Amino acid sequence: MYIIKVKGKAKIPDYIQIRDENFVLVAYFRADRPLKSIEKYGLAGKETELEDVIKNLPFGKLQKLEL
């Protein structure tokens, strides 16, 4: 899977996109509330690691998500 942080503008908040190997959108959520309903994306039990990745992720750079 891949992850990218998208910078919001004005009233639009920053968002996180998680995409699969074919770059199909799997998850899309606000960067300030990343841990809501994470189970349905297959990332249950990896909340701490995901939170650390999101904090250190630069805007606009697609990275491979390895948790």
Steps between C-alpha positions, in 0.01 A plus 500: 500500500599862449431814703495870410421811705302766312523863615166672551428863413297760691217311673589164345708291744805286423412147385670162485450260209587132519519319167555135409765355267298609194466853645127452559377715790445278805466761777454877515487679835594824675859521620393638838264204563676202341398228744124495447364176350848377413388136536309507171824584316681192634727702728357402840765472770741727313366835621822613672720417201257668258484812717882525498511458121238773450682746727828458309347480151580796272215655301454381143754217506370151430669240722473126541310419820674225693367442851 
